[in-house]
Amino acid sequence: MKKLVLFAVVAVAISLASCGDNKAKEEAAAKAKADSIAAVEAQVAAEAAAKAQADSIAKAQALADSLAAATVKK
């Protein structure tokens, strides 16, 4: 009888020990996913800033061209 109880205790202990590792793996996977999402969002923000800067430069260049054309016509 003692052997059966001991076997049951060992089986429960092993099953509980094996479940603890899954939680760590799930947390690592969630962190990796969050990190990749943050990297993509940072890249999108950088691209948007670069586009806004390019648009601003183009607008300033168009204004300069307009002023130069207006000065030449006089």
mmJSON file of the N, C-alpha and C atoms, coordinates in Angstrom:
{"data_MODEL":{"atom_site":{
"group_PDB":["ATOM","ATOM","ATOM","ATOM","ATOM","ATOM","ATOM","ATOM","ATOM","ATOM","ATOM","ATOM","ATOM","ATOM","ATOM","ATOM","ATOM","ATOM","ATOM","ATOM","ATOM","ATOM","ATOM","ATOM","ATOM","ATOM","ATOM","ATOM","ATOM","ATOM","ATOM","ATOM","ATOM","ATOM","ATOM","ATOM","ATOM","ATOM","ATOM","ATOM","ATOM","ATOM","ATOM","ATOM","ATOM","ATOM","ATOM","ATOM","ATOM","ATOM","ATOM","ATOM","ATOM","ATOM","ATOM","ATOM","ATOM","ATOM","ATOM","ATOM","ATOM","ATOM","ATOM","ATOM","ATOM","ATOM","ATOM","ATOM","ATOM","ATOM","ATOM","ATOM","ATOM","ATOM","ATOM","ATOM","ATOM","ATOM","ATOM","ATOM","ATOM","ATOM","ATOM","ATOM","ATOM","ATOM","ATOM","ATOM","ATOM","ATOM","ATOM","ATOM","ATOM","ATOM","ATOM","ATOM","ATOM","ATOM","ATOM","ATOM","ATOM","ATOM","ATOM","ATOM","ATOM","ATOM","ATOM","ATOM","ATOM","ATOM","ATOM","ATOM","ATOM","ATOM","ATOM","ATOM","ATOM","ATOM","ATOM","ATOM","ATOM","ATOM","ATOM","ATOM","ATOM","ATOM","ATOM","ATOM","ATOM","ATOM","ATOM","ATOM","ATOM","ATOM","ATOM","ATOM","ATOM","ATOM","ATOM","ATOM","ATOM","ATOM","ATOM","ATOM","ATOM","ATOM","ATOM","ATOM","ATOM","ATOM","ATOM","ATOM","ATOM","ATOM","ATOM","ATOM","ATOM","ATOM","ATOM","ATOM","ATOM","ATOM","ATOM","ATOM","ATOM","ATOM","ATOM","ATOM","ATOM","ATOM","ATOM","ATOM","ATOM","ATOM","ATOM","ATOM","ATOM","ATOM","ATOM","ATOM","ATOM","ATOM","ATOM","ATOM","ATOM","ATOM","ATOM","ATOM","ATOM","ATOM","ATOM","ATOM","ATOM","ATOM","ATOM","ATOM","ATOM","ATOM","ATOM","ATOM","ATOM","ATOM","ATOM","ATOM","ATOM","ATOM","ATOM","ATOM","ATOM","ATOM","ATOM","ATOM","ATOM","ATOM","ATOM","ATOM","ATOM","ATOM","ATOM","ATOM","ATOM","ATOM"],
"id":[1,2,3,4,5,6,7,8,9,10,11,12,13,14,15,16,17,18,19,20,21,22,23,24,25,26,27,28,29,30,31,32,33,34,35,36,37,38,39,40,41,42,43,44,45,46,47,48,49,50,51,52,53,54,55,56,57,58,59,60,61,62,63,64,65,66,67,68,69,70,71,72,73,74,75,76,77,78,79,80,81,82,83,84,85,86,87,88,89,90,91,92,93,94,95,96,97,98,99,100,101,102,103,104,105,106,107,108,109,110,111,112,113,114,115,116,117,118,119,120,121,122,123,124,125,126,127,128,129,130,131,132,133,134,135,136,137,138,139,140,141,142,143,144,145,146,147,148,149,150,151,152,153,154,155,156,157,158,159,160,161,162,163,164,165,166,167,168,169,170,171,172,173,174,175,176,177,178,179,180,181,182,183,184,185,186,187,188,189,190,191,192,193,194,195,196,197,198,199,200,201,202,203,204,205,206,207,208,209,210,211,212,213,214,215,216,217,218,219,220,221,222],
"type_symbol":["N","C","C","N","C","C","N","C","C","N","C","C","N","C","C","N","C","C","N","C","C","N","C","C","N","C","C","N","C","C","N","C","C","N","C","C","N","C","C","N","C","C","N","C","C","N","C","C","N","C","C","N","C","C","N","C","C","N","C","C","N","C","C","N","C","C","N","C","C","N","C","C","N","C","C","N","C","C","N","C","C","N","C","C","N","C","C","N","C","C","N","C","C","N","C","C","N","C","C","N","C","C","N","C","C","N","C","C","N","C","C","N","C","C","N","C","C","N","C","C","N","C","C","N","C","C","N","C","C","N","C","C","N","C","C","N","C","C","N","C","C","N","C","C","N","C","C","N","C","C","N","C","C","N","C","C","N","C","C","N","C","C","N","C","C","N","C","C","N","C","C","N","C","C","N","C","C","N","C","C","N","C","C","N","C","C","N","C","C","N","C","C","N","C","C","N","C","C","N","C","C","N","C","C","N","C","C","N","C","C","N","C","C","N","C","C","N","C","C","N","C","C"],
"label_atom_id":["N","CA","C","N","CA","C","N","CA","C","N","CA","C","N","CA","C","N","CA","C","N","CA","C","N","CA","C","N","CA","C","N","CA","C","N","CA","C","N","CA","C","N","CA","C","N","CA","C","N","CA","C","N","CA","C","N","CA","C","N","CA","C","N","CA","C","N","CA","C","N","CA","C","N","CA","C","N","CA","C","N","CA","C","N","CA","C","N","CA","C","N","CA","C","N","CA","C","N","CA","C","N","CA","C","N","CA","C","N","CA","C","N","CA","C","N","CA","C","N","CA","C","N","CA","C","N","CA","C","N","CA","C","N","CA","C","N","CA","C","N","CA","C","N","CA","C","N","CA","C","N","CA","C","N","CA","C","N","CA","C","N","CA","C","N","CA","C","N","CA","C","N","CA","C","N","CA","C","N","CA","C","N","CA","C","N","CA","C","N","CA","C","N","CA","C","N","CA","C","N","CA","C","N","CA","C","N","CA","C","N","CA","C","N","CA","C","N","CA","C","N","CA","C","N","CA","C","N","CA","C","N","CA","C","N","CA","C","N","CA","C","N","CA","C","N","CA","C","N","CA","C","N","CA","C","N","CA","C"],
"label_alt_id":[null,null,null,null,null,null,null,null,null,null,null,null,null,null,null,null,null,null,null,null,null,null,null,null,null,null,null,null,null,null,null,null,null,null,null,null,null,null,null,null,null,null,null,null,null,null,null,null,null,null,null,null,null,null,null,null,null,null,null,null,null,null,null,null,null,null,null,null,null,null,null,null,null,null,null,null,null,null,null,null,null,null,null,null,null,null,null,null,null,null,null,null,null,null,null,null,null,null,null,null,null,null,null,null,null,null,null,null,null,null,null,null,null,null,null,null,null,null,null,null,null,null,null,null,null,null,null,null,null,null,null,null,null,null,null,null,null,null,null,null,null,null,null,null,null,null,null,null,null,null,null,null,null,null,null,null,null,null,null,null,null,null,null,null,null,null,null,null,null,null,null,null,null,null,null,null,null,null,null,null,null,null,null,null,null,null,null,null,null,null,null,null,null,null,null,null,null,null,null,null,null,null,null,null,null,null,null,null,null,null,null,null,null,null,null,null,null,null,null,null,null,null],
"label_comp_id":["MET","MET","MET","LYS","LYS","LYS","LYS","LYS","LYS","LEU","LEU","LEU","VAL","VAL","VAL","LEU","LEU","LEU","PHE","PHE","PHE","ALA","ALA","ALA","VAL","VAL","VAL","VAL","VAL","VAL","ALA","ALA","ALA","VAL","VAL","VAL","ALA","ALA","ALA","ILE","ILE","ILE","SER","SER","SER","LEU","LEU","LEU","ALA","ALA","ALA","SER","SER","SER","CYS","CYS","CYS","GLY","GLY","GLY","ASP","ASP","ASP","ASN","ASN","ASN","LYS","LYS","LYS","ALA","ALA","ALA","LYS","LYS","LYS","GLU","GLU","GLU","GLU","GLU","GLU","ALA","ALA","ALA","ALA","ALA","ALA","ALA","ALA","ALA","LYS","LYS","LYS","ALA","ALA","ALA","LYS","LYS","LYS","ALA","ALA","ALA","ASP","ASP","ASP","SER","SER","SER","ILE","ILE","ILE","ALA","ALA","ALA","ALA","ALA","ALA","VAL","VAL","VAL","GLU","GLU","GLU","ALA","ALA","ALA","GLN","GLN","GLN","VAL","VAL","VAL","ALA","ALA","ALA","ALA","ALA","ALA","GLU","GLU","GLU","ALA","ALA","ALA","ALA","ALA","ALA","ALA","ALA","ALA","LYS","LYS","LYS","ALA","ALA","ALA","GLN","GLN","GLN","ALA","ALA","ALA","ASP","ASP","ASP","SER","SER","SER","ILE","ILE","ILE","ALA","ALA","ALA","LYS","LYS","LYS","ALA","ALA","ALA","GLN","GLN","GLN","ALA","ALA","ALA","LEU","LEU","LEU","ALA","ALA","ALA","ASP","ASP","ASP","SER","SER","SER","LEU","LEU","LEU","ALA","ALA","ALA","ALA","ALA","ALA","ALA","ALA","ALA","THR","THR","THR","VAL","VAL","VAL","LYS","LYS","LYS","LYS","LYS","LYS"],
"label_asym_id":["A","A","A","A","A","A","A","A","A","A","A","A","A","A","A","A","A","A","A","A","A","A","A","A","A","A","A","A","A","A","A","A","A","A","A","A","A","A","A","A","A","A","A","A","A","A","A","A","A","A","A","A","A","A","A","A","A","A","A","A","A","A","A","A","A","A","A","A","A","A","A","A","A","A","A","A","A","A","A","A","A","A","A","A","A","A","A","A","A","A","A","A","A","A","A","A","A","A","A","A","A","A","A","A","A","A","A","A","A","A","A","A","A","A","A","A","A","A","A","A","A","A","A","A","A","A","A","A","A","A","A","A","A","A","A","A","A","A","A","A","A","A","A","A","A","A","A","A","A","A","A","A","A","A","A","A","A","A","A","A","A","A","A","A","A","A","A","A","A","A","A","A","A","A","A","A","A","A","A","A","A","A","A","A","A","A","A","A","A","A","A","A","A","A","A","A","A","A","A","A","A","A","A","A","A","A","A","A","A","A","A","A","A","A","A","A","A","A","A","A","A","A"],
"label_entity_id":["1","1","1","1","1","1","1","1","1","1","1","1","1","1","1","1","1","1","1","1","1","1","1","1","1","1","1","1","1","1","1","1","1","1","1","1","1","1","1","1","1","1","1","1","1","1","1","1","1","1","1","1","1","1","1","1","1","1","1","1","1","1","1","1","1","1","1","1","1","1","1","1","1","1","1","1","1","1","1","1","1","1","1","1","1","1","1","1","1","1","1","1","1","1","1","1","1","1","1","1","1","1","1","1","1","1","1","1","1","1","1","1","1","1","1","1","1","1","1","1","1","1","1","1","1","1","1","1","1","1","1","1","1","1","1","1","1","1","1","1","1","1","1","1","1","1","1","1","1","1","1","1","1","1","1","1","1","1","1","1","1","1","1","1","1","1","1","1","1","1","1","1","1","1","1","1","1","1","1","1","1","1","1","1","1","1","1","1","1","1","1","1","1","1","1","1","1","1","1","1","1","1","1","1","1","1","1","1","1","1","1","1","1","1","1","1","1","1","1","1","1","1"],
"label_seq_id":[1,1,1,2,2,2,3,3,3,4,4,4,5,5,5,6,6,6,7,7,7,8,8,8,9,9,9,10,10,10,11,11,11,12,12,12,13,13,13,14,14,14,15,15,15,16,16,16,17,17,17,18,18,18,19,19,19,20,20,20,21,21,21,22,22,22,23,23,23,24,24,24,25,25,25,26,26,26,27,27,27,28,28,28,29,29,29,30,30,30,31,31,31,32,32,32,33,33,33,34,34,34,35,35,35,36,36,36,37,37,37,38,38,38,39,39,39,40,40,40,41,41,41,42,42,42,43,43,43,44,44,44,45,45,45,46,46,46,47,47,47,48,48,48,49,49,49,50,50,50,51,51,51,52,52,52,53,53,53,54,54,54,55,55,55,56,56,56,57,57,57,58,58,58,59,59,59,60,60,60,61,61,61,62,62,62,63,63,63,64,64,64,65,65,65,66,66,66,67,67,67,68,68,68,69,69,69,70,70,70,71,71,71,72,72,72,73,73,73,74,74,74],
"pdbx_PDB_ins_code":[null,null,null,null,null,null,null,null,null,null,null,null,null,null,null,null,null,null,null,null,null,null,null,null,null,null,null,null,null,null,null,null,null,null,null,null,null,null,null,null,null,null,null,null,null,null,null,null,null,null,null,null,null,null,null,null,null,null,null,null,null,null,null,null,null,null,null,null,null,null,null,null,null,null,null,null,null,null,null,null,null,null,null,null,null,null,null,null,null,null,null,null,null,null,null,null,null,null,null,null,null,null,null,null,null,null,null,null,null,null,null,null,null,null,null,null,null,null,null,null,null,null,null,null,null,null,null,null,null,null,null,null,null,null,null,null,null,null,null,null,null,null,null,null,null,null,null,null,null,null,null,null,null,null,null,null,null,null,null,null,null,null,null,null,null,null,null,null,null,null,null,null,null,null,null,null,null,null,null,null,null,null,null,null,null,null,null,null,null,null,null,null,null,null,null,null,null,null,null,null,null,null,null,null,null,null,null,null,null,null,null,null,null,null,null,null,null,null,null,null,null,null],
"Cartn_x":[0.816,0.0,0.871,1.947,2.838,3.46,3.759,4.364,3.394,2.114,1.119,0.948,0.908,0.783,2.028,3.194,4.439,4.487,4.036,3.994,3.053,1.916,0.953,1.541,2.216,2.836,3.922,4.723,5.787,5.178,4.119,3.475,2.899,2.282,1.732,2.859,3.931,5.06,5.692,5.835,6.422,5.499,4.226,3.29,3.24,3.303,3.321,4.616,5.723,7.011,7.065,6.455,6.493,5.583,4.561,3.67,4.315,5.225,5.871,6.699,7.272,8.11,7.283,6.062,5.212,4.897,4.713,4.396,5.558,6.759,7.942,8.06,7.769,7.83,6.752,5.562,4.477,4.814,5.412,5.803,6.887,7.831,8.898,8.329,7.374,6.751,5.946,5.244,4.464,5.383,6.514,7.476,8.077,8.411,8.969,7.958,6.696,5.643,5.478,5.479,5.35,6.544,7.737,8.929,8.873,8.403,8.329,7.258,6.161,5.116,5.66,6.407,6.999,7.997,8.766,9.734,9.034,7.944,7.192,6.57,6.012,5.411,6.462,7.655,8.737,9.155,9.197,9.563,8.503,7.247,6.159,6.227,6.502,6.609,7.784,8.906,10.079,9.79,9.095,8.746,7.784,6.845,5.901,6.623,7.588,8.358,9.197,9.789,10.592,9.716,8.519,7.604,7.152,6.862,6.453,7.576,8.806,9.949,10.123,9.984,10.107,9.005,7.795,6.689,6.952,7.488,7.793,8.87,9.879,10.948,10.401,9.55,8.962,8.098,7.351,6.501,7.35,8.432,9.326,9.996,10.358,10.99,10.001,8.758,7.733,7.513,7.515,7.362,8.55,9.746,10.94,10.906,10.461,10.352,9.33,8.214,7.188,7.725,8.44,9.016,10.076,10.865,11.89,11.231,10.185,9.488,8.82,8.276,7.621,8.64,9.822,10.867,11.414,11.531,12.068,11.093,9.801,8.793,8.784,9.143,9.096,10.169],
"Cartn_y":[-1.18,0.0,1.261,1.22,2.369,2.641,1.574,1.741,2.419,2.077,2.695,4.185,4.495,5.893,6.666,6.099,6.735,6.925,5.937,6.048,7.175,7.293,8.354,9.725,9.855,11.123,11.503,10.555,10.822,11.219,10.546,10.877,12.292,12.673,14.021,15.052,14.765,15.701,15.903,14.837,14.944,15.721,15.469,16.178,17.666,18.017,19.43,20.104,19.39,19.959,20.19,19.326,19.485,20.617,20.971,22.071,23.429,23.537,24.809,25.315,24.454,24.834,25.444,24.976,25.517,26.987,27.371,28.758,29.657,29.234,30.023,30.15,29.074,29.112,30.036,29.995,30.864,32.332,32.626,33.997,34.484,33.623,33.984,34.234,33.42,33.606,34.898,35.199,36.442,37.653,37.575,38.68,38.869,37.786,37.878,38.499,38.117,38.677,40.172,40.558,41.979,42.782,42.19,42.876,43.074,42.066,42.198,43.21,43.255,44.251,45.652,45.82,47.127,47.539,46.588,46.897,47.343,46.666,47.041,48.419,48.688,50.0,51.105,50.833,51.819,52.079,51.026,51.173,51.989,51.732,52.476,53.947,54.214,55.598,56.308,55.615,56.199,56.491,55.574,55.798,56.973,57.1,58.214,59.537,59.548,60.768,61.134,60.143,60.402,60.934,60.377,60.844,62.273,62.57,63.926,64.917,64.52,65.382,65.59,64.54,64.659,65.544,65.401,66.251,67.716,67.952,69.312,69.936,69.167,69.655,69.947,69.065,69.27,70.527,70.742,71.926,73.201,73.182,74.339,74.59,73.522,73.664,74.248,73.818,74.349,75.832,76.227,77.631,78.449,77.915,78.599,78.734,77.699,77.751,78.792,78.887,79.88,81.296,81.497,82.817,83.163,82.194,82.439,82.749,82.057,82.308,83.673,84.053,85.355,86.479,86.268,87.306,87.444,86.361,86.401,87.098,86.916,87.499,89.015,89.613,91.061,91.676],
"Cartn_z":[0.0,0.0,0.0,0.803,0.851,-0.52,-1.239,-2.562,-3.523,-3.44,-4.311,-3.998,-2.725,-2.319,-2.741,-2.525,-2.921,-4.432,-5.181,-6.642,-7.074,-6.424,-6.749,-6.43,-5.318,-4.934,-5.928,-6.327,-7.305,-8.644,-9.056,-10.333,-10.306,-9.207,-9.078,-9.072,-8.361,-8.282,-9.658,-10.405,-11.747,-12.676,-12.594,-13.478,-13.136,-11.86,-11.478,-11.903,-11.797,-12.192,-13.697,-14.456,-15.914,-16.384,-15.643,-16.017,-15.809,-14.872,-14.586,-15.752,-16.535,-17.664,-18.794,-18.966,-20.029,-19.8,-18.554,-18.241,-18.636,-18.374,-18.733,-20.252,-20.954,-22.422,-22.984,-22.402,-22.86,-22.613,-21.458,-21.151,-22.114,-22.444,-23.378,-24.771,-25.18,-26.491,-26.534,-25.457,-25.395,-25.425,-24.733,-24.729,-26.114,-26.781,-28.131,-29.088,-28.944,-29.8,-29.542,-28.27,-27.92,-28.435,-28.344,-28.839,-30.348,-31.078,-32.529,-32.935,-32.204,-32.482,-32.232,-31.149,-30.837,-31.915,-32.431,-33.479,-34.761,-35.105,-36.304,-36.133,-34.955,-34.701,-34.757,-34.256,-34.31,-35.751,-36.559,-37.966,-38.703,-38.441,-39.076,-38.686,-37.414,-36.954,-37.618,-37.777,-38.424,-39.89,-40.551,-41.959,-42.103,-41.195,-41.235,-41.009,-40.091,-39.84,-41.058,-41.703,-42.897,-44.031,-44.175,-45.218,-44.934,-43.668,-43.307,-43.581,-43.305,-43.564,-45.069,-45.856,-47.303,-47.874,-47.354,-47.798,-47.461,-46.28,-45.855,-46.742,-47.061,-47.94,-49.327,-49.844,-51.166,-51.186,-50.12,-50.023,-49.994,-49.23,-49.151,-50.498,-51.183,-52.498,-53.504,-53.446,-54.35,-54.081,-52.822,-52.466,-52.974,-52.818,-53.303,-54.817,-55.5,-56.959,-57.388,-56.671,-56.99,-56.818,-55.73,-55.483,-56.53,-56.917,-57.937,-59.28,-59.611,-60.881,-60.866,-59.72,-59.623,-59.718,-59.199,-59.256,-60.653,-61.387,-62.74,-63.682,-63.51,-64.402,-64.323,-63.231,-63.072,-63.812],
"occupancy":[1.0,1.0,1.0,1.0,1.0,1.0,1.0,1.0,1.0,1.0,1.0,1.0,1.0,1.0,1.0,1.0,1.0,1.0,1.0,1.0,1.0,1.0,1.0,1.0,1.0,1.0,1.0,1.0,1.0,1.0,1.0,1.0,1.0,1.0,1.0,1.0,1.0,1.0,1.0,1.0,1.0,1.0,1.0,1.0,1.0,1.0,1.0,1.0,1.0,1.0,1.0,1.0,1.0,1.0,1.0,1.0,1.0,1.0,1.0,1.0,1.0,1.0,1.0,1.0,1.0,1.0,1.0,1.0,1.0,1.0,1.0,1.0,1.0,1.0,1.0,1.0,1.0,1.0,1.0,1.0,1.0,1.0,1.0,1.0,1.0,1.0,1.0,1.0,1.0,1.0,1.0,1.0,1.0,1.0,1.0,1.0,1.0,1.0,1.0,1.0,1.0,1.0,1.0,1.0,1.0,1.0,1.0,1.0,1.0,1.0,1.0,1.0,1.0,1.0,1.0,1.0,1.0,1.0,1.0,1.0,1.0,1.0,1.0,1.0,1.0,1.0,1.0,1.0,1.0,1.0,1.0,1.0,1.0,1.0,1.0,1.0,1.0,1.0,1.0,1.0,1.0,1.0,1.0,1.0,1.0,1.0,1.0,1.0,1.0,1.0,1.0,1.0,1.0,1.0,1.0,1.0,1.0,1.0,1.0,1.0,1.0,1.0,1.0,1.0,1.0,1.0,1.0,1.0,1.0,1.0,1.0,1.0,1.0,1.0,1.0,1.0,1.0,1.0,1.0,1.0,1.0,1.0,1.0,1.0,1.0,1.0,1.0,1.0,1.0,1.0,1.0,1.0,1.0,1.0,1.0,1.0,1.0,1.0,1.0,1.0,1.0,1.0,1.0,1.0,1.0,1.0,1.0,1.0,1.0,1.0,1.0,1.0,1.0,1.0,1.0,1.0,1.0,1.0,1.0,1.0,1.0,1.0],
"B_iso_or_equiv":[0.0,0.0,0.0,0.0,0.0,0.0,0.0,0.0,0.0,0.0,0.0,0.0,0.0,0.0,0.0,0.0,0.0,0.0,0.0,0.0,0.0,0.0,0.0,0.0,0.0,0.0,0.0,0.0,0.0,0.0,0.0,0.0,0.0,0.0,0.0,0.0,0.0,0.0,0.0,0.0,0.0,0.0,0.0,0.0,0.0,0.0,0.0,0.0,0.0,0.0,0.0,0.0,0.0,0.0,0.0,0.0,0.0,0.0,0.0,0.0,0.0,0.0,0.0,0.0,0.0,0.0,0.0,0.0,0.0,0.0,0.0,0.0,0.0,0.0,0.0,0.0,0.0,0.0,0.0,0.0,0.0,0.0,0.0,0.0,0.0,0.0,0.0,0.0,0.0,0.0,0.0,0.0,0.0,0.0,0.0,0.0,0.0,0.0,0.0,0.0,0.0,0.0,0.0,0.0,0.0,0.0,0.0,0.0,0.0,0.0,0.0,0.0,0.0,0.0,0.0,0.0,0.0,0.0,0.0,0.0,0.0,0.0,0.0,0.0,0.0,0.0,0.0,0.0,0.0,0.0,0.0,0.0,0.0,0.0,0.0,0.0,0.0,0.0,0.0,0.0,0.0,0.0,0.0,0.0,0.0,0.0,0.0,0.0,0.0,0.0,0.0,0.0,0.0,0.0,0.0,0.0,0.0,0.0,0.0,0.0,0.0,0.0,0.0,0.0,0.0,0.0,0.0,0.0,0.0,0.0,0.0,0.0,0.0,0.0,0.0,0.0,0.0,0.0,0.0,0.0,0.0,0.0,0.0,0.0,0.0,0.0,0.0,0.0,0.0,0.0,0.0,0.0,0.0,0.0,0.0,0.0,0.0,0.0,0.0,0.0,0.0,0.0,0.0,0.0,0.0,0.0,0.0,0.0,0.0,0.0,0.0,0.0,0.0,0.0,0.0,0.0,0.0,0.0,0.0,0.0,0.0,0.0],
"pdbx_formal_charge":[null,null,null,null,null,null,null,null,null,null,null,null,null,null,null,null,null,null,null,null,null,null,null,null,null,null,null,null,null,null,null,null,null,null,null,null,null,null,null,null,null,null,null,null,null,null,null,null,null,null,null,null,null,null,null,null,null,null,null,null,null,null,null,null,null,null,null,null,null,null,null,null,null,null,null,null,null,null,null,null,null,null,null,null,null,null,null,null,null,null,null,null,null,null,null,null,null,null,null,null,null,null,null,null,null,null,null,null,null,null,null,null,null,null,null,null,null,null,null,null,null,null,null,null,null,null,null,null,null,null,null,null,null,null,null,null,null,null,null,null,null,null,null,null,null,null,null,null,null,null,null,null,null,null,null,null,null,null,null,null,null,null,null,null,null,null,null,null,null,null,null,null,null,null,null,null,null,null,null,null,null,null,null,null,null,null,null,null,null,null,null,null,null,null,null,null,null,null,null,null,null,null,null,null,null,null,null,null,null,null,null,null,null,null,null,null,null,null,null,null,null,null],
"auth_seq_id":[1,1,1,2,2,2,3,3,3,4,4,4,5,5,5,6,6,6,7,7,7,8,8,8,9,9,9,10,10,10,11,11,11,12,12,12,13,13,13,14,14,14,15,15,15,16,16,16,17,17,17,18,18,18,19,19,19,20,20,20,21,21,21,22,22,22,23,23,23,24,24,24,25,25,25,26,26,26,27,27,27,28,28,28,29,29,29,30,30,30,31,31,31,32,32,32,33,33,33,34,34,34,35,35,35,36,36,36,37,37,37,38,38,38,39,39,39,40,40,40,41,41,41,42,42,42,43,43,43,44,44,44,45,45,45,46,46,46,47,47,47,48,48,48,49,49,49,50,50,50,51,51,51,52,52,52,53,53,53,54,54,54,55,55,55,56,56,56,57,57,57,58,58,58,59,59,59,60,60,60,61,61,61,62,62,62,63,63,63,64,64,64,65,65,65,66,66,66,67,67,67,68,68,68,69,69,69,70,70,70,71,71,71,72,72,72,73,73,73,74,74,74],
"auth_comp_id":["MET","MET","MET","LYS","LYS","LYS","LYS","LYS","LYS","LEU","LEU","LEU","VAL","VAL","VAL","LEU","LEU","LEU","PHE","PHE","PHE","ALA","ALA","ALA","VAL","VAL","VAL","VAL","VAL","VAL","ALA","ALA","ALA","VAL","VAL","VAL","ALA","ALA","ALA","ILE","ILE","ILE","SER","SER","SER","LEU","LEU","LEU","ALA","ALA","ALA","SER","SER","SER","CYS","CYS","CYS","GLY","GLY","GLY","ASP","ASP","ASP","ASN","ASN","ASN","LYS","LYS","LYS","ALA","ALA","ALA","LYS","LYS","LYS","GLU","GLU","GLU","GLU","GLU","GLU","ALA","ALA","ALA","ALA","ALA","ALA","ALA","ALA","ALA","LYS","LYS","LYS","ALA","ALA","ALA","LYS","LYS","LYS","ALA","ALA","ALA","ASP","ASP","ASP","SER","SER","SER","ILE","ILE","ILE","ALA","ALA","ALA","ALA","ALA","ALA","VAL","VAL","VAL","GLU","GLU","GLU","ALA","ALA","ALA","GLN","GLN","GLN","VAL","VAL","VAL","ALA","ALA","ALA","ALA","ALA","ALA","GLU","GLU","GLU","ALA","ALA","ALA","ALA","ALA","ALA","ALA","ALA","ALA","LYS","LYS","LYS","ALA","ALA","ALA","GLN","GLN","GLN","ALA","ALA","ALA","ASP","ASP","ASP","SER","SER","SER","ILE","ILE","ILE","ALA","ALA","ALA","LYS","LYS","LYS","ALA","ALA","ALA","GLN","GLN","GLN","ALA","ALA","ALA","LEU","LEU","LEU","ALA","ALA","ALA","ASP","ASP","ASP","SER","SER","SER","LEU","LEU","LEU","ALA","ALA","ALA","ALA","ALA","ALA","ALA","ALA","ALA","THR","THR","THR","VAL","VAL","VAL","LYS","LYS","LYS","LYS","LYS","LYS"],
"auth_asym_id":["A","A","A","A","A","A","A","A","A","A","A","A","A","A","A","A","A","A","A","A","A","A","A","A","A","A","A","A","A","A","A","A","A","A","A","A","A","A","A","A","A","A","A","A","A","A","A","A","A","A","A","A","A","A","A","A","A","A","A","A","A","A","A","A","A","A","A","A","A","A","A","A","A","A","A","A","A","A","A","A","A","A","A","A","A","A","A","A","A","A","A","A","A","A","A","A","A","A","A","A","A","A","A","A","A","A","A","A","A","A","A","A","A","A","A","A","A","A","A","A","A","A","A","A","A","A","A","A","A","A","A","A","A","A","A","A","A","A","A","A","A","A","A","A","A","A","A","A","A","A","A","A","A","A","A","A","A","A","A","A","A","A","A","A","A","A","A","A","A","A","A","A","A","A","A","A","A","A","A","A","A","A","A","A","A","A","A","A","A","A","A","A","A","A","A","A","A","A","A","A","A","A","A","A","A","A","A","A","A","A","A","A","A","A","A","A","A","A","A","A","A","A"],
"auth_atom_id":["N","CA","C","N","CA","C","N","CA","C","N","CA","C","N","CA","C","N","CA","C","N","CA","C","N","CA","C","N","CA","C","N","CA","C","N","CA","C","N","CA","C","N","CA","C","N","CA","C","N","CA","C","N","CA","C","N","CA","C","N","CA","C","N","CA","C","N","CA","C","N","CA","C","N","CA","C","N","CA","C","N","CA","C","N","CA","C","N","CA","C","N","CA","C","N","CA","C","N","CA","C","N","CA","C","N","CA","C","N","CA","C","N","CA","C","N","CA","C","N","CA","C","N","CA","C","N","CA","C","N","CA","C","N","CA","C","N","CA","C","N","CA","C","N","CA","C","N","CA","C","N","CA","C","N","CA","C","N","CA","C","N","CA","C","N","CA","C","N","CA","C","N","CA","C","N","CA","C","N","CA","C","N","CA","C","N","CA","C","N","CA","C","N","CA","C","N","CA","C","N","CA","C","N","CA","C","N","CA","C","N","CA","C","N","CA","C","N","CA","C","N","CA","C","N","CA","C","N","CA","C","N","CA","C","N","CA","C","N","CA","C","N","CA","C","N","CA","C","N","CA","C","N","CA","C","N","CA","C"],
"pdbx_PDB_model_num":[1,1,1,1,1,1,1,1,1,1,1,1,1,1,1,1,1,1,1,1,1,1,1,1,1,1,1,1,1,1,1,1,1,1,1,1,1,1,1,1,1,1,1,1,1,1,1,1,1,1,1,1,1,1,1,1,1,1,1,1,1,1,1,1,1,1,1,1,1,1,1,1,1,1,1,1,1,1,1,1,1,1,1,1,1,1,1,1,1,1,1,1,1,1,1,1,1,1,1,1,1,1,1,1,1,1,1,1,1,1,1,1,1,1,1,1,1,1,1,1,1,1,1,1,1,1,1,1,1,1,1,1,1,1,1,1,1,1,1,1,1,1,1,1,1,1,1,1,1,1,1,1,1,1,1,1,1,1,1,1,1,1,1,1,1,1,1,1,1,1,1,1,1,1,1,1,1,1,1,1,1,1,1,1,1,1,1,1,1,1,1,1,1,1,1,1,1,1,1,1,1,1,1,1,1,1,1,1,1,1,1,1,1,1,1,1,1,1,1,1,1,1]
}}}
